């Protein structure tokens, strides 16, 4: 940040993406650049948000596209270039993250740190465990963790290798409001110090404001609008809330059904 508290804008984008991909009913045709340390993807269910993250991570190869991360090409379909997912240096936490079930939380976090010296690896693991408030859970297996604890360990594991880009798909949905706010604040500072940008899908408007994020709104596989959170959400807040409410209604209905079922004799 500069002396007035504003985030410094890089001379070149953190990431430039041009994507064309059709899968099922989704026809994704979108181009965007990430200039802000934090960028939030908003949009209704089925708009293509998670598909974009999977393409950036290298888990899906689009029919056509070009990706450049910090001046390094990750994908250029016309040139036949496609850097494998494991070599893209992108941390990615999905909506339903998966930990190695036979490893403790500590060993899961340490998994991608083989290149570090033992002392440095241990220090990094402890730092990540503290950042996500899971130090006391370090020796537990994934099956012994609650949903929120599991999610926090997955976040720690994704961040431990210090990726060039961190991508998060609704990363804080399993956390209570106070813990989410605290972790998000510390995570924002941690990433800013290391100049690691974050791109994440969220249905929480408050998260976008807390991180002073840029916002990308996607509809039907197309970029609807991109810009600073104050500008984009000021005029679209009610519309987004209606869309996000429609997304949450089925989830709430399922929760009520499950609650009623669990009370039946």
C-alpha positions in Angstrom: 0.0 0.0 0.0 1.0 3.6 -0.5 1.4 6.3 2.1 -2.4 7.1 1.9 -3.4 3.4 2.5 -4.3 2.7 -1.1 -3.2 -0.6 -2.7 -0.4 -0.2 -5.2 -1.4 -1.1 -8.8 1.1 -3.2 -10.7 2.5 -2.0 -14.0 1.4 -5.3 -15.6 -1.6 -7.5 -14.8 -1.0 -10.2 -12.3 -3.0 -12.4 -14.7 -4.4 -12.0 -18.2 -7.0 -14.5 -19.4 -8.8 -15.2 -22.6 -11.1 -18.2 -22.5 -13.5 -19.9 -24.9 -15.0 -23.1 -23.6 -18.3 -24.9 -24.1 -19.4 -27.6 -21.6 -23.0 -28.7 -21.4 -25.2 -25.7 -21.5 -22.4 -23.3 -20.5 -20.8 -21.3 -23.4 -17.9 -19.5 -21.7 -16.4 -16.6 -23.7 -14.6 -14.2 -21.5 -11.5 -12.0 -21.3 -10.2 -10.3 -18.2 -7.1 -9.1 -16.4 -6.3 -9.1 -12.7 -4.8 -5.8 -11.5 -5.9 -5.8 -7.9 -4.4 -7.9 -5.1 -7.9 -9.2 -4.4 -10.5 -10.0 -7.1 -14.0 -11.4 -6.3 -16.0 -13.4 -8.9 -19.7 -12.8 -8.5 -22.6 -14.2 -10.5 -25.5 -16.6 -10.4 -25.2 -20.3 -10.2 -24.1 -21.8 -13.6 -22.5 -18.5 -14.8 -19.1 -20.2 -15.2 -17.3 -19.0 -12.1 -15.9 -22.4 -10.9 -15.2 -23.4 -14.5 -13.0 -20.4 -14.8 -11.0 -21.3 -11.7 -10.6 -24.9 -12.9 -9.3 -23.7 -16.3 -6.8 -21.3 -14.6 -5.6 -24.2 -12.3 -5.0 -26.4 -15.3 -7.7 -29.0 -14.4 -9.7 -28.2 -17.6 -8.2 -27.4 -20.9 -10.5 -25.0 -22.8 -11.2 -25.3 -26.5 -9.4 -22.0 -27.0 -7.6 -19.6 -24.8 -4.5 -17.9 -23.5 -3.4 -17.4 -19.9 -0.4 -15.3 -18.7 0.5 -15.2 -15.0 3.1 -12.6 -14.1 4.5 -12.4 -17.7 4.8 -16.3 -17.9 2.5 -18.1 -20.3 0.6 -20.9 -18.7 -1.7 -21.7 -21.7 -1.8 -20.9 -25.4 -4.1 -23.3 -27.2 -3.1 -22.0 -30.7 0.6 -22.6 -29.9 0.0 -26.0 -28.3 1.2 -24.7 -24.9 -0.3 -26.1 -21.7 1.7 -26.0 -18.5 0.6 -28.9 -16.2 -1.4 -28.0 -13.1 1.3 -29.1 -10.7 3.8 -26.6 -12.3 1.6 -23.5 -12.5 2.4 -22.4 -8.9 -1.3 -21.7 -8.3 -2.9 -22.5 -4.9 -6.5 -23.6 -5.3 -9.1 -24.5 -2.7 -12.3 -25.9 -4.1 -15.8 -25.7 -2.7 -15.3 -29.2 -1.3 -11.5 -29.5 -0.6 -9.9 -32.9 -0.2 -7.2 -33.6 2.3 -5.1 -36.8 2.3 -7.2 -39.0 4.7 -4.2 -41.0 6.1 -2.2 -37.8 7.0 -2.5 -35.6 10.0 -3.3 -31.9 9.5 0.4 -31.1 10.0 1.5 -33.6 7.4 -1.2 -32.3 4.9 0.1 -28.8 5.2 3.7 -29.9 4.8 3.0 -32.1 1.8 4.0 -29.6 -0.9 7.1 -28.3 0.9 9.7 -31.1 0.0 12.0 -28.6 -1.6 12.5 -26.7 1.7 15.2 -27.5 4.3 13.7 -29.3 7.3 13.9 -26.3 9.6 12.4 -24.0 7.1 9.6 -26.5 6.3 8.7 -26.9 9.9 8.7 -23.1 10.4 6.4 -22.6 7.3 4.0 -25.3 8.6 3.7 -23.7 12.0 3.1 -20.3 10.4 0.3 -21.7 8.3 -1.3 -23.6 11.2 -1.3 -20.3 13.3 -2.7 -18.2 10.4 -5.7 -20.4 10.1 -6.2 -21.1 13.8 -5.6 -24.9 13.6 -2.4 -25.3 15.8 -4.3 -27.4 18.3 -5.5 -29.7 15.5 -2.1 -30.4 14.0 -2.0 -34.1 15.0 -5.6 -34.9 14.0 -6.6 -36.9 11.0 -9.1 -35.3 8.5 -11.9 -37.6 9.7 -11.5 -36.1 13.2 -12.0 -32.5 12.0 -15.3 -30.6 11.7 -16.3 -29.1 8.4 -14.9 -25.6 9.3 -11.7 -27.1 10.7 -11.2 -29.2 7.5 -11.7 -26.1 5.4 -9.1 -24.2 7.4 -6.5 -27.0 7.1 -7.1 -27.1 3.3 -6.5 -23.3 3.1 -3.3 -23.7 5.1 -2.1 -26.4 2.7 -2.8 -24.3 -0.4 -1.0 -21.3 1.0 2.1 -23.1 2.4 4.1 -23.3 -0.9 3.6 -19.5 -1.3 1.9 -19.8 -4.7 2.1 -17.0 -7.3 -1.7 -16.9 -7.3 -4.2 -18.0 -4.7 -7.7 -19.1 -6.0 -10.5 -19.8 -3.6 -14.0 -21.1 -4.4 -16.3 -20.0 -1.5 -13.4 -20.6 1.0 -15.1 -19.3 4.2 -18.5 -20.8 3.9 -17.9 -23.2 6.8 -16.7 -20.5 9.3 -18.7 -18.4 11.7 -18.7 -14.6 11.0 -16.2 -13.6 13.7 -13.6 -16.2 12.8 -14.1 -15.5 9.1 -13.5 -11.8 9.5 -10.4 -12.4 11.6 -8.8 -14.9 9.3 -9.7 -12.9 6.2 -8.0 -9.8 7.7 -4.8 -11.7 8.5 -4.8 -13.5 5.2 -5.2 -10.2 3.3 -2.1 -8.8 5.2 -0.1 -12.0 4.6 -0.8 -12.0 0.9 -0.1 -8.3 0.5 3.3 -8.6 2.2 4.3 -11.4 -0.2 2.6 -9.8 -3.2 0.4 -12.9 -3.9 -2.8 -11.9 -5.6 -6.1 -13.7 -4.8 -9.0 -14.6 -7.0 -12.0 -16.0 -5.3 -15.6 -16.9 -5.7 -17.8 -15.6 -2.9 -21.5 -15.0 -2.2 -20.7 -12.6 0.7 -20.8 -9.0 -0.3 -19.1 -8.0 3.0 -16.0 -10.0 2.0 -15.5 -8.0 -1.1 -15.7 -4.7 0.9 -13.4 -6.0 3.6 -10.6 -6.8 1.2 -11.2 -3.7 -1.0 -11.4 -6.0 -3.9 -12.0 -5.6 -7.5 -15.2 -7.3 -8.6 -15.9 -9.3 -11.7 -19.6 -10.0 -12.4 -20.3 -12.9 -14.7 -23.6 -13.8 -16.3 -24.2 -16.6 -18.8 -20.5 -17.2 -19.4 -19.8 -13.5 -20.2 -18.1 -10.7 -18.3 -20.9 -8.3 -17.3 -18.8 -5.8 -15.5 -15.4 -5.4 -13.8 -14.2 -2.7 -11.4 -13.6 -1.6 -7.8 -16.1 -2.9 -5.3 -17.5 0.5 -4.4 -18.3 1.3 -8.1 -19.6 -2.1 -9.2 -21.7 -3.1 -6.2 -23.2 0.3 -5.5 -25.4 0.1 -8.6 -25.9 -3.6 -8.6 -26.2 -4.5 -4.9 -29.9 -5.2 -4.9 -29.7 -7.2 -8.1 -26.8 -9.3 -6.8 -28.6 -9.9 -3.5 -31.6 -11.2 -5.3 -29.4 -13.5 -7.4 -27.5 -14.8 -4.4 -30.7 -15.2 -2.4 -32.0 -17.5 -5.2 -28.8 -19.5 -4.9 -29.1 -19.9 -1.1 -32.8 -20.8 -1.1 -32.3 -24.4 -2.2 -29.5 -24.8 0.3 -31.7 -23.5 3.1 -34.5 -25.8 2.0 -32.3 -28.8 2.0 -31.0 -27.9 5.5 -34.6 -27.6 6.8 -35.5 -31.0 5.2 -32.5 -32.6 6.8 -33.3 -31.1 10.2 -36.9 -32.3 10.0 -35.8 -35.8 8.9 -33.3 -36.0 11.8 -36.0 -35.3 14.3 -38.3 -38.1 13.0 -38.4 -41.2 15.1 
